[in-house]
Amino acid sequence: MRDVACRTGVAPGTVYHYFTSRDHLPAASMTELLAGLEKSATKVPTAGDTNLYRMIRVLEHVWISALIGWKNGWIPFDQAVGDLKDAAAMLWSGRQ
């Protein structure tokens, strides 16, 4: 938690005010990420916004998340690649 406070330039007490434990911080981050993905995936397309474009955006989010996990040692690289392949397969099978 001190590292998070240091990197974000806030006092450690501020981090603990919003996140009661070190497990709460990544859980809250994932909740926000998933809420954003859900909102993005269910929004009504605007002019020039296609299902293909939306699928690509979801894959970008999955890939970035997987790369962050790999870079921080949370998951092996092969799993990051597998996660992207799984997401692509699910999106492709559910296309309209």
C-alpha positions as CSV (number, residue, x, y, z in Angstrom):
1,M,0.0,0.0,0.0
2,R,2.9,2.3,0.7
3,D,4.2,1.7,-2.9
4,V,0.8,2.6,-4.3
5,A,0.8,5.8,-2.2
6,C,4.3,6.7,-3.2
7,R,3.7,6.1,-6.9
8,T,0.5,8.1,-6.9
9,G,1.8,10.9,-4.8
10,V,-0.7,10.6,-2.0
11,A,-0.3,9.9,1.7
12,P,-0.6,6.2,2.8
13,G,-3.5,7.2,5.0
14,T,-5.4,8.4,1.9
15,V,-5.0,5.0,0.2
16,Y,-6.1,3.2,3.4
17,H,-9.1,5.5,3.6
18,Y,-10.4,4.2,0.3
19,F,-9.0,0.7,0.3
20,T,-9.1,-1.2,3.6
21,S,-6.6,-3.9,2.6
22,R,-4.1,-4.7,-0.2
23,D,-6.6,-7.2,-1.6
24,H,-9.3,-4.6,-1.8
25,L,-7.3,-2.3,-4.1
26,P,-6.9,-4.8,-7.1
27,A,-10.5,-6.0,-6.5
28,A,-11.8,-2.5,-6.8
29,S,-9.7,-1.9,-9.9
30,M,-11.0,-5.0,-11.6
31,T,-14.6,-4.0,-10.7
32,E,-14.1,-0.6,-12.3
33,L,-12.4,-2.2,-15.4
34,L,-15.2,-4.7,-15.9
35,A,-17.9,-2.1,-15.4
36,G,-16.2,0.0,-18.1
37,L,-15.9,-2.9,-20.4
38,E,-19.6,-3.8,-19.9
39,K,-20.7,-0.2,-20.5
40,S,-18.5,-0.1,-23.6
41,A,-19.7,-3.4,-24.9
42,T,-23.4,-2.7,-24.4
43,K,-23.6,0.9,-25.6
44,V,-25.6,1.7,-28.7
45,P,-23.1,2.1,-31.6
46,T,-22.7,5.6,-32.9
47,A,-22.0,6.5,-36.5
48,G,-18.8,4.7,-37.6
49,D,-18.9,2.4,-34.5
50,T,-19.3,-1.2,-35.6
51,N,-19.5,-4.5,-33.9
52,L,-16.0,-5.3,-35.3
53,Y,-14.6,-2.1,-33.8
54,R,-16.2,-3.0,-30.4
55,M,-14.7,-6.5,-30.5
56,I,-11.3,-5.1,-31.2
57,R,-11.6,-2.7,-28.3
58,V,-12.5,-5.5,-26.0
59,L,-9.5,-7.5,-27.2
60,E,-7.3,-4.5,-26.6
61,H,-8.5,-4.4,-23.0
62,V,-7.9,-8.1,-22.5
63,W,-4.5,-7.9,-24.0
64,I,-3.4,-4.9,-22.0
65,S,-4.7,-6.5,-18.8
66,A,-2.9,-9.8,-19.6
67,L,0.4,-7.9,-20.3
68,I,0.2,-6.0,-17.0
69,G,-0.4,-9.4,-15.3
70,W,2.6,-10.9,-17.0
71,K,4.9,-7.9,-16.5
72,N,4.1,-7.9,-12.8
73,G,4.7,-11.6,-12.4
74,W,1.0,-12.4,-11.7
75,I,0.6,-14.7,-14.7
76,P,3.0,-16.5,-17.1
77,F,3.3,-15.2,-20.6
78,D,1.7,-18.3,-22.1
79,Q,-1.4,-17.6,-20.0
80,A,-1.5,-14.0,-21.2
81,V,-1.5,-15.2,-24.8
82,G,-4.1,-17.9,-23.9
83,D,-6.4,-15.4,-22.3
84,L,-6.3,-13.3,-25.5
85,K,-7.0,-16.3,-27.7
86,D,-9.9,-17.3,-25.4
87,A,-11.4,-13.8,-25.5
88,A,-11.1,-13.7,-29.3
89,A,-12.7,-17.1,-29.6
90,M,-15.6,-16.1,-27.3
91,L,-16.2,-12.8,-29.2
92,W,-16.0,-14.5,-32.6
93,S,-18.4,-17.2,-31.6
94,G,-20.9,-14.6,-30.3
95,R,-20.7,-12.2,-33.2
96,Q,-23.9,-11.2,-35.0
